Amino acid sequence: MAQGQEVQRIWVVVAVYSGIPDSVDAYQSLASAKRRERALRKEMRPDYDEVGIFEIELKDRKIGRSTKRTREVK
């Protein structure tokens, strides 16, 4: 890694229902991602559904909280 390059991490929670990806949520802390994972698992059918946490490294990028919420598209 180049000198001065900052690595930031986010954790992405992906929920899959009956083989179809349903939601992707990004968190700045692993603890928040784990809380979301636990909440999703309570609603899932273990034989058909799955949820996972993935760590993503963002090099030399700024991570900020958005004040705008994106609208859900169905």
N, C-alpha and C positions, 0 to 999 in steps of 0.2 A: 504494500500500500504506500502511496506517495506521502511524503512528509506533509503534515498539516491537513491531510484529508480526514475528515471526521466520519466515523461510521455510526449511524443511528439504526436502531432496530425497532421493528413493529412486529406484532403478532397478529396473524390473520386466522379467523375462525371460519371454517367452511362447513356448512350443514348440507347433507345429501339425504334426500327422502326417496326411497324406492329407486335408487340409482340415478336420480336427477338432482343436480346441484340446485339448491334452493336459495341459500343466502351466503354472503361473504361479508364479514365484519372485520375491521382493522382496529387494533388497540395499541396504545403506547406502552402498556405494562402487561407483563405476563399474567399477573394476578387478575387483572380485569378480563383477559382472554379466558382464563380458567373458570372464572365465575360464569361467563357467558356459555362456555362449553357445558358446565354442570346444569345450567338452566335448560339448555336445549335437550340434553340427554333425558331429562325428566319427561319430556313429551314424545320421545322417540320409541319406535318399535325396534328392539335390538336385532331382530332377524332381518330387517329390511333397511333400516336407516343408519346413518353414521355421521359423526362430527369429528373434526380434527383441527389441531392448532399447528400452524406453520410459522416459523420464524423467517423474517425477511430483513436483509441488511440493505439499508439505503446509504450509499456513499455520497458524501458531500452534497447532501440535499437538506433542505429545511423541512421539518415536520411541524405543522401548526394545526391548531384546532379551527375547523371551519365554523363560521357563524351561520352559514346557510345549510339547510338540510336538503338533500336531493330528494326529489319526489319518487315514490315507488312506481315503477312501470309494470303493469300486468298485462 
